[in-house]
Amino acid sequence: MKFFKKFGVPLRFLIIAGLLFLVFILSYFRFFKHYELLTYDLRFKLRPALLTSDKIILIEISDDTLKNLGTWPLPRDFHASLIKVLKEFQVKSIVFDIIFSEPSLYDAVFLDAIKEAKNVYLPLVFYLPEKFKNDYLAPESKLILGELLEEIKPYAKGIGHINVFVDPDGKFRRIPLFIKYNDKILAHLGLKVACDYLGIELKDIQIKKGKVIIDKKLTLPIDKNTAFLVNYPSKWKDSFIHLSYFEILKAYNDLKKNRSPSLDLTLLKDKICFIGLTATGTVDLRANPLENIYPLLGLQASVFNSIINKKFIYPAGVSLNSLINILIFLISLLISLYLKPLKAFFINIILGLIYFSFATICFIFYGLWIDLFFPLLLIALSYFGVLIYRFLDELRKRQILEKELDIARTIQSSFLPQQIKGFSDLDISTFMQPAKFVAGDLYDLVNLDEKKLGVLIGDVAGKGVSASLIMAQVISYFRIFSRQYLNCSDLLRSINKEITGKFSGRFITCLYMIIDTQNYKVYVSSAGGGPLLFYKKIENKIEEFTLPEDMPLGLLEEQEYEERVFSLGINDKLIIFSDGLYEARNKKQEEFGLERVKKIILENAILDAQDLSEILKDNLFKFSRGLPQHDDITLIIIGRKE
């Protein structure tokens, strides 16, 4: 890290570069291949059915055939009879998706039918290892699992393998176009039939990265190991023409006996007939992108249909997918970094929808299969990653701010008065609790001389740090002017003149009183402050002292303030507080209220100042329990002792 700092490389750049490299690695090594296959299937299901060639007929050995002709495998004389029927009705090609590897009783009859037809294609099956070399060459096999009878081979028009690649979820999506065996290259059966149909010879075969070129006429898209994506046109029942093996034989028999056939066999003329097992519960029923049960007979026909119609699925390849993934990640990252979280959330959703639509359109209209799951995952990860990063960054900043606010609170506490000495005949209690770390409320008590105590309480408009800074400055002015002016109104006027115009329209409501303990007179002036509650012991009642309605400090420079005076009797009490006390709310949004404050004071007036203060606080905090503090709270109680 020091090395990069030496050359001035920002940390953010290094993090983004590292993330881009990680995206490339995950994309290149196909970490989310399984999920990409699921999105591949989704696009298959969203795609409309493809056009199928009317030259293709599927002849099914289905449940009705086995019910009428016997159990599987069918005797080969039935196959011979079918071949003769198809030849008579001028079928162009007969393609068996059935392995003939074991000798049987009717091989001679079957062989004669193949000789006579001259258009029969037969399959074989190779053993393929689970892993191959990771290249575009044909996979190599050293063992044939389903060999074709040697005596039949010379008379088949074509021979091809019917191997498939099984994906991790058990579905058949791909076939190897070619398999290498004993230094020879054998084509897939569907490819062999298609090339013969198109008049293309399987001789000049060029296997390149991403494509195979046959006889310089046919180019097919492939992935590694010559994997060709089978372009299933639609679901089994909706694709191709389906005929029953048994119904064809029965219809032919009816014709020979001059009975009206249930099937018009003339539709077989010039058709490519694929014959295979489709009966319920047989091994030839597997899962594909469209259905969980799909006969493999349809796979051979789909390969043929795809090639003759030139409707292919093109795998994007590692390089293109990696580029797309990196690009999507960068776009989403920039959106998440430079937009506010809520806006970035909606823009990222729009980006995801646009990309989903783009990937689906590419697949439906152009057959291009690009990654979908990983790009959408990257959009989600980049957004939530940036969100977590912002949260952690804000948490770090908050921790720093809290430390600074702790210092500010300590400094603010130093502005507040400490223990007042020299007034033994006064019972004094003070309390202040900020709504945030620091308060906008202010109060101070100063010894003006041996017999006079100055008491200031105020509330800066607003809360938090800015209010606390104004509070500190006002207290500083107060401590300077309180020694110079022994008149309440003069002091407020002097402070007002100093601060007007300095705080961008902010103002301070406050109340200042001087308690003269020589003759027990209280002098008071108000700059929008209050209330001032006065408990009279003799009358055992509490009054709200009427204060002059003068302007708060900081608004008008030449504002004058009125001073009033009253007497303080033995065991009388003065209670002054900020609006945070009586404006506190409960869960029902009810205010604590001034009348409740008066009632509590009156009920507990015999207590000393400290105990009375505790009673008030307990009632207040029970009232507003479960809610954050609404405003700064300041409370001062001063009583005259006997």
C-alpha positions as CSV (number, residue, x, y, z in Angstrom):
1,M,0.0,0.0,0.0
2,K,2.9,2.4,0.8
3,F,4.3,1.6,-2.7
4,F,1.0,2.9,-4.3
5,K,0.8,5.9,-2.0
6,K,4.3,6.8,-3.1
7,F,3.1,7.2,-6.6
8,G,-0.1,9.0,-5.6
9,V,-2.5,6.2,-6.5
10,P,-5.8,6.8,-4.6
11,L,-7.1,4.0,-2.4
12,R,-10.6,4.1,-4.0
13,F,-8.9,3.4,-7.4
14,L,-7.1,0.4,-6.0
15,I,-10.4,-1.0,-4.5
16,I,-12.3,-0.6,-7.8
17,A,-9.4,-2.1,-9.8
18,G,-9.4,-5.1,-7.4
19,L,-13.2,-5.5,-7.7
20,L,-12.9,-5.4,-11.5
21,F,-10.3,-8.1,-11.4
22,L,-12.5,-10.2,-9.2
23,V,-15.5,-9.7,-11.6
24,F,-13.2,-10.9,-14.4
25,I,-12.1,-14.0,-12.5
26,L,-15.6,-15.0,-11.5
27,S,-16.8,-14.4,-15.1
28,Y,-13.9,-16.2,-16.8
29,F,-14.1,-19.3,-14.7
30,R,-17.9,-19.4,-14.9
31,F,-18.6,-19.5,-11.1
32,F,-22.3,-19.0,-11.7
33,K,-22.7,-21.4,-14.6
34,H,-25.5,-23.3,-12.9
35,Y,-27.6,-20.1,-12.4
36,E,-26.8,-19.0,-15.9
37,L,-28.4,-22.2,-17.2
38,L,-31.5,-21.4,-15.2
39,T,-31.8,-18.0,-16.9
40,Y,-31.1,-19.7,-20.3
41,D,-34.1,-21.9,-19.7
42,L,-36.2,-18.9,-18.7
43,R,-35.4,-17.2,-22.0
44,F,-36.4,-20.4,-23.8
45,K,-39.8,-20.3,-22.1
46,L,-40.3,-16.6,-22.9
47,R,-39.4,-17.1,-26.5
48,P,-42.3,-17.8,-29.0
49,A,-42.3,-21.2,-30.7
50,L,-39.9,-21.4,-33.7
51,L,-41.0,-22.4,-37.2
52,T,-40.4,-26.1,-37.8
53,S,-39.8,-27.7,-41.2
54,D,-42.9,-29.5,-42.6
55,K,-40.4,-32.1,-44.0
56,I,-39.9,-33.5,-40.5
57,I,-42.1,-36.3,-39.1
58,L,-41.6,-38.0,-35.7
59,I,-42.7,-41.6,-35.7
60,E,-43.3,-42.5,-32.1
61,I,-43.0,-45.9,-30.5
62,S,-45.4,-44.7,-27.8
63,D,-47.7,-46.4,-25.3
64,D,-50.2,-47.5,-28.0
65,T,-47.5,-49.1,-30.1
66,L,-46.1,-51.2,-27.2
67,K,-49.7,-52.1,-26.1
68,N,-50.5,-53.5,-29.6
69,L,-47.1,-54.9,-30.7
70,G,-45.6,-56.1,-27.5
71,T,-43.0,-55.1,-25.0
72,W,-39.7,-53.2,-25.7
73,P,-37.5,-53.9,-27.6
74,L,-39.8,-54.6,-30.5
75,P,-38.9,-57.5,-32.8
76,R,-36.9,-56.2,-35.8
77,D,-39.3,-57.6,-38.3
78,F,-41.6,-54.8,-37.3
79,H,-38.8,-52.3,-38.1
80,A,-38.4,-54.1,-41.4
81,S,-42.1,-53.8,-42.2
82,L,-42.0,-50.1,-41.2
83,I,-39.0,-49.4,-43.5
84,K,-40.9,-51.1,-46.4
85,V,-44.0,-49.0,-45.8
86,L,-41.9,-45.8,-45.7
87,K,-40.0,-46.7,-48.9
88,E,-43.3,-47.5,-50.7
89,F,-44.6,-44.1,-49.8
90,Q,-41.4,-42.4,-51.0
91,V,-40.0,-41.1,-47.7
92,K,-36.8,-39.2,-48.3
93,S,-34.8,-40.3,-45.2
94,I,-35.4,-42.8,-42.4
95,V,-33.6,-42.0,-39.2
96,F,-33.6,-44.5,-36.3
97,D,-32.9,-43.2,-32.8
98,I,-32.6,-46.8,-31.7
99,I,-29.4,-48.7,-31.0
100,F,-29.0,-52.0,-32.8
101,S,-26.0,-53.5,-31.1
102,E,-27.2,-57.1,-30.2
103,P,-28.0,-59.8,-32.7
104,S,-31.6,-60.9,-32.9
105,L,-33.9,-63.4,-34.6
106,Y,-35.1,-61.1,-37.4
107,D,-31.8,-59.5,-38.4
108,A,-31.8,-60.9,-41.9
109,V,-35.2,-59.5,-42.7
110,F,-34.2,-56.2,-41.1
111,L,-31.0,-56.1,-43.2
112,D,-32.9,-56.8,-46.4
113,A,-35.2,-53.9,-45.7
114,I,-32.3,-51.6,-45.1
115,K,-30.6,-52.8,-48.3
116,E,-33.7,-52.2,-50.4
117,A,-34.6,-48.8,-48.9
118,K,-31.1,-47.3,-49.3
119,N,-32.0,-44.2,-47.2
120,V,-31.8,-45.5,-43.6
121,Y,-29.6,-43.7,-41.0
122,L,-28.5,-45.6,-37.9
123,P,-27.0,-44.5,-34.6
124,L,-24.3,-45.6,-32.2
125,V,-23.2,-44.4,-28.8
126,F,-19.7,-43.7,-27.4
127,Y,-18.5,-43.7,-23.9
128,L,-17.4,-40.1,-23.0
129,P,-15.4,-39.3,-19.9
130,E,-16.8,-36.7,-17.5
131,K,-14.0,-34.3,-18.2
132,F,-12.3,-33.3,-21.4
133,K,-9.5,-31.0,-22.5
134,N,-10.7,-27.4,-22.2
135,D,-10.5,-26.6,-25.9
136,Y,-12.6,-26.4,-29.0
137,L,-11.5,-29.8,-30.4
138,A,-13.8,-32.8,-30.7
139,P,-13.9,-34.9,-27.5
140,E,-12.1,-38.2,-27.8
141,S,-13.6,-41.6,-26.9
142,K,-11.9,-45.0,-26.7
143,L,-15.0,-47.1,-26.2
144,I,-18.3,-47.7,-28.0
145,L,-21.2,-48.4,-25.7
146,G,-23.8,-49.0,-28.3
147,E,-22.0,-50.5,-31.3
148,L,-23.9,-51.1,-34.6
149,L,-24.0,-54.6,-35.9
150,E,-21.1,-55.0,-38.4
151,E,-23.3,-56.7,-41.1
152,I,-25.7,-53.7,-41.1
153,K,-23.0,-50.9,-41.3
154,P,-22.2,-51.3,-45.1
155,Y,-25.9,-50.8,-46.1
156,A,-26.8,-47.8,-43.9
157,K,-26.9,-44.5,-45.8
158,G,-25.4,-42.8,-42.9
159,I,-24.1,-43.5,-39.4
160,G,-23.9,-40.9,-36.6
161,H,-23.5,-40.8,-32.9
162,I,-26.4,-39.8,-30.6
163,N,-24.3,-38.7,-27.6
164,V,-25.3,-35.7,-25.5
165,F,-23.7,-33.5,-22.9
166,V,-25.5,-33.7,-19.6
167,D,-25.5,-30.4,-17.7
168,P,-25.0,-30.2,-13.9
169,D,-28.8,-30.0,-13.4
170,G,-29.4,-33.2,-15.5
171,K,-30.8,-31.4,-18.5
172,F,-29.9,-32.0,-22.1
173,R,-29.0,-28.7,-23.7
174,R,-25.9,-29.5,-25.8
175,I,-24.6,-32.2,-28.0
176,P,-21.0,-32.8,-29.3
177,L,-21.2,-32.2,-33.0
178,F,-18.2,-34.5,-33.5
179,I,-16.5,-37.3,-31.5
180,K,-13.0,-38.6,-32.3
181,Y,-12.6,-42.4,-32.2
182,N,-9.6,-44.3,-33.5
183,D,-8.3,-41.1,-35.2
184,K,-11.6,-40.7,-37.1
185,I,-14.1,-38.0,-36.7
186,L,-17.8,-39.1,-36.4
187,A,-20.6,-36.5,-36.7
188,H,-23.7,-36.4,-34.7
189,L,-26.6,-38.2,-36.3
190,G,-28.8,-35.1,-36.7
191,L,-25.9,-33.3,-38.3
192,K,-25.2,-36.1,-40.7
193,V,-28.8,-36.3,-41.9
194,A,-28.9,-32.4,-42.3
195,C,-25.7,-32.3,-44.3
196,D,-27.0,-35.0,-46.7
197,Y,-30.3,-33.2,-47.0
198,L,-28.4,-29.9,-47.9
199,G,-26.0,-31.7,-50.2
200,I,-23.0,-30.9,-48.0
201,E,-20.2,-33.5,-47.6
202,L,-18.7,-34.1,-44.2
203,K,-15.2,-34.1,-45.5
204,D,-13.6,-30.6,-45.3
205,I,-14.2,-29.9,-41.5
206,Q,-12.5,-26.9,-40.0
207,I,-13.0,-26.6,-36.2
208,K,-12.1,-23.1,-34.9
209,K,-12.7,-21.1,-31.8
210,G,-16.5,-20.6,-31.5
211,K,-17.4,-22.2,-34.9
212,V,-17.1,-25.2,-37.1
213,I,-17.0,-24.8,-40.9
214,I,-18.1,-27.8,-43.0
215,D,-17.3,-28.1,-46.7
216,K,-16.9,-24.3,-46.8
217,K,-20.7,-24.1,-47.0
218,L,-22.1,-24.6,-43.5
219,T,-20.9,-22.7,-40.4
220,L,-22.2,-23.8,-37.0
221,P,-21.7,-22.0,-33.7
222,I,-20.0,-24.2,-31.1
223,D,-18.5,-23.9,-27.6
224,K,-15.6,-25.9,-26.2
225,N,-15.5,-29.6,-27.2
226,T,-17.6,-28.8,-30.3
227,A,-20.6,-28.4,-28.0
228,F,-23.6,-27.3,-30.1
229,L,-26.6,-25.8,-28.3
230,V,-29.8,-27.6,-29.3
231,N,-32.4,-25.1,-30.5
232,Y,-35.6,-26.9,-29.4
233,P,-38.3,-25.1,-31.4
234,S,-41.1,-25.6,-28.8
235,K,-42.6,-28.1,-26.3
236,W,-42.9,-31.7,-27.4
237,K,-46.6,-31.7,-28.3
238,D,-46.4,-28.4,-30.2
239,S,-43.4,-29.2,-32.4
240,F,-43.2,-31.2,-35.6
241,I,-45.7,-33.7,-37.0
242,H,-46.2,-36.7,-34.7
243,L,-47.3,-40.1,-36.0
244,S,-47.7,-43.4,-34.2
245,Y,-45.5,-46.3,-35.3
246,F,-48.4,-48.7,-34.8
247,E,-50.9,-46.5,-36.6
248,I,-48.6,-46.4,-39.7
249,L,-48.4,-50.2,-39.8
250,K,-52.1,-50.6,-39.2
251,A,-53.0,-48.0,-41.9
252,Y,-50.9,-49.9,-44.4
253,N,-52.5,-53.2,-43.4
254,D,-55.9,-51.7,-43.9
255,L,-55.0,-50.5,-47.3
256,K,-53.8,-54.0,-48.3
257,K,-57.2,-55.4,-47.1
258,N,-59.2,-52.7,-49.0
259,R,-60.3,-51.1,-45.7
260,S,-60.4,-47.4,-45.2
261,P,-57.2,-46.4,-43.3
262,S,-57.3,-44.2,-40.2
263,L,-54.1,-42.4,-41.5
264,D,-53.3,-40.9,-44.9
265,L,-49.9,-42.4,-45.7
266,T,-49.4,-40.1,-48.7
267,L,-48.3,-37.3,-46.4
268,L,-45.1,-39.4,-45.9
269,K,-43.8,-38.5,-49.3
270,D,-40.4,-36.7,-49.4
271,K,-40.3,-36.5,-45.5
272,I,-37.5,-37.0,-43.1
273,C,-38.8,-39.5,-40.6
274,F,-37.2,-39.8,-37.2
275,I,-38.2,-43.1,-35.4
276,G,-37.7,-43.5,-31.7
277,L,-39.0,-44.6,-28.3
278,T,-41.4,-42.2,-26.6
279,A,-43.4,-44.5,-24.3
280,T,-44.1,-43.5,-20.7
281,G,-41.4,-44.3,-18.2
282,T,-38.7,-45.2,-20.7
283,V,-35.0,-44.1,-20.4
284,D,-35.4,-41.9,-23.5
285,L,-37.4,-39.3,-21.6
286,R,-35.2,-36.6,-20.2
287,A,-35.3,-32.9,-19.2
288,N,-34.6,-30.0,-21.5
289,P,-34.9,-26.2,-21.1
290,L,-38.6,-26.4,-21.9
291,E,-39.9,-29.5,-20.2
292,N,-38.8,-31.9,-17.5
293,I,-40.0,-34.9,-19.6
294,Y,-39.0,-34.7,-23.3
295,P,-38.2,-37.7,-25.6
296,L,-34.7,-37.7,-27.0
297,L,-36.2,-38.4,-30.4
298,G,-37.2,-34.7,-30.4
299,L,-33.6,-33.7,-29.8
300,Q,-32.4,-35.4,-33.1
301,A,-35.2,-33.7,-35.0
302,S,-34.4,-30.3,-33.3
303,V,-30.8,-30.6,-34.4
304,F,-31.8,-31.3,-38.0
305,N,-34.4,-28.6,-38.0
306,S,-32.0,-26.0,-36.6
307,I,-29.4,-26.8,-39.2
308,I,-31.6,-26.8,-42.3
309,N,-33.4,-23.6,-41.2
310,K,-30.1,-22.0,-40.0
311,K,-31.6,-21.1,-36.6
312,F,-28.8,-21.4,-34.1
313,I,-28.1,-20.4,-30.6
314,Y,-24.8,-18.6,-30.3
315,P,-23.0,-18.8,-27.0
316,A,-21.4,-15.4,-26.3
317,G,-18.1,-16.9,-25.0
318,V,-16.0,-16.1,-22.1
319,S,-14.4,-12.9,-23.5
320,L,-17.7,-11.2,-24.5
321,N,-19.4,-12.2,-21.2
322,S,-16.5,-11.0,-19.1
323,L,-16.6,-7.6,-21.0
324,I,-20.3,-7.3,-20.5
325,N,-20.1,-8.2,-16.8
326,I,-17.3,-5.6,-16.2
327,L,-19.2,-2.9,-18.1
328,I,-22.5,-3.6,-16.2
329,F,-20.6,-3.6,-12.9
330,L,-18.9,-0.2,-13.7
331,I,-22.1,1.4,-14.7
332,S,-23.9,0.2,-11.6
333,L,-21.0,1.2,-9.4
334,L,-20.9,4.7,-10.8
335,I,-24.7,5.1,-10.3
336,S,-24.4,3.8,-6.7
337,L,-21.4,6.0,-5.9
338,Y,-22.6,9.3,-7.4
339,L,-26.3,9.3,-6.8
340,K,-28.2,9.4,-3.5
341,P,-29.1,6.0,-2.2
342,L,-32.8,6.1,-3.0
343,K,-32.3,7.5,-6.5
344,A,-29.5,5.0,-7.1
345,F,-31.8,2.2,-6.0
346,F,-34.4,3.0,-8.6
347,I,-31.9,3.7,-11.4
348,N,-30.2,0.4,-10.7
349,I,-33.6,-1.4,-10.9
350,I,-34.2,0.4,-14.3
351,L,-30.7,-0.7,-15.4
352,G,-31.5,-4.3,-14.4
353,L,-34.8,-4.2,-16.3
354,I,-33.1,-2.7,-19.4
355,Y,-30.3,-5.4,-19.3
356,F,-32.8,-8.2,-18.8
357,S,-34.8,-7.0,-21.8
358,F,-31.7,-6.6,-23.8
359,A,-30.5,-10.1,-23.0
360,T,-33.9,-11.6,-23.7
361,I,-34.3,-9.7,-27.0
362,C,-30.8,-10.9,-28.1
363,F,-31.8,-14.5,-27.4
364,I,-35.2,-14.4,-29.0
365,F,-34.4,-12.5,-32.2
366,Y,-30.7,-13.2,-32.7
367,G,-30.1,-16.5,-30.8
368,L,-27.3,-14.8,-28.8
369,W,-26.9,-16.3,-25.3
370,I,-25.2,-13.9,-23.0
371,D,-24.9,-14.0,-19.2
372,L,-28.0,-12.7,-17.4
373,F,-27.7,-13.9,-13.8
374,F,-24.2,-12.6,-13.0
375,P,-24.8,-9.1,-14.5
376,L,-28.0,-8.8,-12.4
377,L,-26.2,-10.1,-9.4
378,L,-23.5,-7.5,-10.0
379,I,-26.0,-4.7,-10.1
380,A,-27.4,-5.8,-6.7
381,L,-24.0,-6.4,-5.2
382,S,-22.6,-3.0,-6.4
383,Y,-25.6,-1.1,-5.0
384,F,-25.7,-2.9,-1.6
385,G,-21.9,-2.9,-1.4
386,V,-21.8,0.9,-1.9
387,L,-24.7,1.2,0.6
388,I,-22.7,-0.8,3.2
389,Y,-19.6,1.2,2.4
390,R,-21.5,4.5,2.9
391,F,-23.0,3.2,6.1
392,L,-19.6,2.2,7.5
393,D,-18.1,5.5,6.4
394,E,-20.9,7.4,8.0
395,L,-20.5,5.3,11.1
396,R,-16.8,6.1,11.2
397,K,-17.6,9.8,10.7
398,R,-20.2,9.6,13.4
399,Q,-17.7,8.1,15.8
400,I,-15.3,10.9,15.1
401,L,-18.1,13.5,15.4
402,E,-19.2,11.9,18.7
403,K,-15.7,12.2,20.0
404,E,-15.7,15.8,19.0
405,L,-19.1,16.4,20.5
406,D,-18.0,14.8,23.7
407,I,-15.2,17.4,23.8
408,A,-17.7,20.1,22.9
409,R,-20.0,18.9,25.7
410,T,-17.1,19.0,28.2
411,I,-16.2,22.5,27.0
412,Q,-19.9,23.6,27.3
413,S,-20.1,22.2,30.8
414,S,-17.2,24.3,31.8
415,F,-19.3,27.4,30.9
416,L,-22.0,26.4,33.3
417,P,-21.7,27.7,36.9
418,Q,-20.1,25.6,39.6
419,Q,-21.1,25.7,43.3
420,I,-22.3,29.2,44.4
421,K,-20.8,30.3,47.7
422,G,-21.7,33.2,50.0
423,F,-25.5,32.9,49.9
424,S,-26.2,30.6,52.8
425,D,-29.8,31.9,53.1
426,L,-30.6,30.8,49.5
427,D,-31.5,27.2,48.6
428,I,-30.4,26.7,44.9
429,S,-30.8,23.8,42.5
430,T,-29.9,23.7,38.8
431,F,-30.4,21.1,36.1
432,M,-29.8,21.1,32.4
433,Q,-30.1,18.2,29.9
434,P,-29.4,18.7,26.2
435,A,-31.7,17.1,23.6
436,K,-28.5,16.3,21.6
437,F,-24.9,16.2,22.6
438,V,-24.7,19.9,23.3
439,A,-27.4,22.3,24.3
440,G,-28.8,25.5,22.9
441,D,-30.1,26.3,26.4
442,L,-28.0,28.5,28.6
443,Y,-27.9,29.6,32.2
444,D,-25.5,31.2,34.6
445,L,-25.3,32.3,38.2
446,V,-22.8,35.0,39.3
447,N,-21.9,36.7,42.5
448,L,-22.4,40.4,41.8
449,D,-21.3,41.3,45.3
450,E,-21.6,39.8,48.7
451,K,-25.4,40.4,48.8
452,K,-26.5,40.2,45.1
453,L,-26.8,37.1,43.0
454,G,-27.3,37.4,39.2
455,V,-29.3,34.6,37.6
456,L,-29.6,34.2,33.7
457,I,-31.6,31.6,31.8
458,G,-32.0,31.5,28.0
459,D,-32.8,29.5,25.0
460,V,-31.1,29.9,21.6
461,A,-33.4,29.3,18.6
462,G,-32.5,25.8,17.4
463,K,-30.6,23.0,18.8
464,G,-27.2,21.3,18.4
465,V,-23.7,22.5,17.8
466,S,-24.6,25.9,16.2
467,A,-26.9,26.8,19.1
468,S,-24.3,25.7,21.6
469,L,-21.7,28.0,20.0
470,I,-24.1,31.0,20.3
471,M,-24.8,30.0,23.9
472,A,-21.1,30.1,24.7
473,Q,-20.7,33.6,23.2
474,V,-23.8,34.9,25.0
475,I,-22.5,33.6,28.4
476,S,-19.2,35.2,27.7
477,Y,-20.8,38.6,27.1
478,F,-23.0,38.0,30.2
479,R,-20.0,37.4,32.5
480,I,-18.3,40.6,31.2
481,F,-21.4,42.9,31.4
482,S,-22.9,41.4,34.6
483,R,-20.0,43.1,36.6
484,Q,-20.6,46.4,34.8
485,Y,-24.3,46.7,34.9
486,L,-26.2,46.2,38.1
487,N,-29.5,46.8,36.4
488,C,-31.2,43.9,34.6
489,S,-32.5,45.9,31.7
490,D,-29.1,47.6,31.1
491,L,-27.4,44.2,30.9
492,L,-29.8,42.7,28.4
493,R,-29.6,45.9,26.3
494,S,-25.8,45.7,26.2
495,I,-25.8,42.0,25.2
496,N,-28.4,42.6,22.6
497,K,-26.4,45.4,21.0
498,E,-23.3,43.1,20.8
499,I,-24.9,40.1,19.2
500,T,-27.5,41.7,16.8
501,G,-26.6,40.8,13.2
502,K,-23.9,38.3,14.1
503,F,-25.9,35.0,14.0
504,S,-27.8,35.2,10.6
505,G,-31.2,35.9,12.1
506,R,-30.8,33.6,15.0
507,F,-32.1,34.9,18.3
508,I,-32.0,34.2,22.0
509,T,-35.0,34.3,24.4
510,C,-33.8,34.8,28.0
511,L,-34.6,36.0,31.4
512,Y,-32.3,37.8,33.8
513,M,-32.9,38.5,37.5
514,I,-30.9,39.9,40.4
515,I,-31.6,38.6,43.9
516,D,-30.7,41.1,46.6
517,T,-30.3,39.1,49.8
518,Q,-29.9,42.3,51.9
519,N,-33.5,43.4,51.5
520,Y,-34.8,40.2,49.7
521,K,-35.9,42.0,46.6
522,V,-35.9,40.3,43.2
523,Y,-35.3,42.5,40.0
524,V,-36.1,40.9,36.7
525,S,-36.1,41.7,33.0
526,S,-37.2,39.4,30.1
527,A,-36.1,39.3,26.5
528,G,-38.9,37.0,25.4
529,G,-38.0,34.6,28.2
530,G,-40.2,32.9,30.8
531,P,-42.2,31.7,32.4
532,L,-41.2,32.7,36.0
533,L,-43.2,30.8,38.7
534,F,-43.3,32.2,42.2
535,Y,-44.3,30.1,45.1
536,K,-45.5,32.1,48.1
537,K,-45.3,30.2,51.3
538,I,-47.6,32.4,53.4
539,E,-50.5,32.0,50.9
540,N,-49.4,28.5,49.9
541,K,-50.0,29.2,46.3
542,I,-48.1,29.4,43.1
543,E,-48.2,32.3,40.7
544,E,-46.9,32.9,37.2
545,F,-45.1,36.2,37.5
546,T,-46.1,38.6,34.7
547,L,-43.1,39.5,32.6
548,P,-42.8,42.4,30.1
549,E,-43.2,41.2,26.5
550,D,-39.9,42.5,25.1
551,M,-38.1,41.3,22.0
552,P,-35.6,38.4,22.2
553,L,-31.9,39.2,22.0
554,G,-30.3,39.5,18.5
555,L,-33.2,40.9,16.5
556,L,-33.3,44.7,17.0
557,E,-30.1,46.5,18.0
558,E,-31.7,49.4,19.8
559,Q,-34.2,47.3,21.8
560,E,-35.0,48.6,25.3
561,Y,-35.9,46.2,28.2
562,E,-38.1,46.8,31.2
563,E,-37.2,45.9,34.7
564,R,-39.7,44.8,37.4
565,V,-39.2,44.1,41.1
566,F,-40.9,42.0,43.8
567,S,-40.2,40.7,47.3
568,L,-39.0,37.2,48.3
569,G,-40.4,36.0,51.6
570,I,-39.2,33.2,53.9
571,N,-39.6,29.7,52.3
572,D,-40.8,31.3,49.0
573,K,-39.4,29.8,45.9
574,L,-38.6,31.0,42.4
575,I,-38.8,28.4,39.6
576,I,-37.5,29.3,36.1
577,F,-37.1,26.9,33.2
578,S,-36.8,26.6,29.4
579,D,-39.7,25.5,27.2
580,G,-38.2,22.1,26.8
581,L,-39.8,21.2,30.2
582,Y,-43.4,22.0,29.7
583,E,-43.4,21.3,25.9
584,A,-42.2,17.6,26.4
585,R,-44.6,15.1,24.8
586,N,-45.8,11.6,25.4
587,K,-46.7,8.9,22.9
588,K,-50.1,10.4,22.4
589,Q,-48.5,13.7,21.4
590,E,-49.8,15.4,24.5
591,E,-47.6,18.1,26.1
592,F,-46.4,18.0,29.7
593,G,-47.9,21.4,30.1
594,L,-47.4,24.4,32.4
595,E,-50.4,23.5,34.6
596,R,-48.9,20.1,35.3
597,V,-45.6,21.8,36.3
598,K,-47.5,24.2,38.7
599,K,-49.5,21.3,40.3
600,I,-46.3,19.2,41.0
601,I,-44.6,22.3,42.5
602,L,-47.6,23.1,44.7
603,E,-47.9,19.5,45.9
604,N,-44.2,19.3,46.8
605,A,-43.5,22.9,47.8
606,I,-42.3,21.9,51.3
607,L,-39.3,20.1,49.9
608,D,-36.0,21.8,49.4
609,A,-34.9,23.0,46.0
610,Q,-33.0,19.8,45.1
611,D,-35.7,17.4,46.1
612,L,-38.3,19.4,44.3
613,S,-36.2,19.4,41.2
614,E,-35.9,15.6,41.3
615,I,-39.7,15.2,41.7
616,L,-40.2,17.4,38.6
617,K,-37.7,15.5,36.6
618,D,-39.1,12.1,37.6
619,N,-42.6,13.1,36.5
620,L,-41.4,14.5,33.3
621,F,-39.3,11.5,32.3
622,K,-42.1,9.1,33.1
623,F,-44.5,11.2,31.0
624,S,-42.3,11.1,27.9
625,R,-40.9,7.6,28.4
626,G,-40.1,5.8,25.2
627,L,-39.7,8.9,23.1
628,P,-36.6,10.9,22.2
629,Q,-36.2,14.2,24.1
630,H,-38.1,16.9,22.3
631,D,-35.9,19.9,23.3
632,D,-33.2,21.0,25.7
633,I,-34.4,21.2,29.3
634,T,-33.1,23.7,31.8
635,L,-34.5,24.1,35.3
636,I,-33.5,26.5,38.1
637,I,-35.1,26.5,41.5
638,I,-34.1,29.2,44.1
639,G,-35.7,29.3,47.5
640,R,-35.2,31.6,50.6
641,K,-34.4,29.7,53.7
642,E,-35.5,30.6,57.2
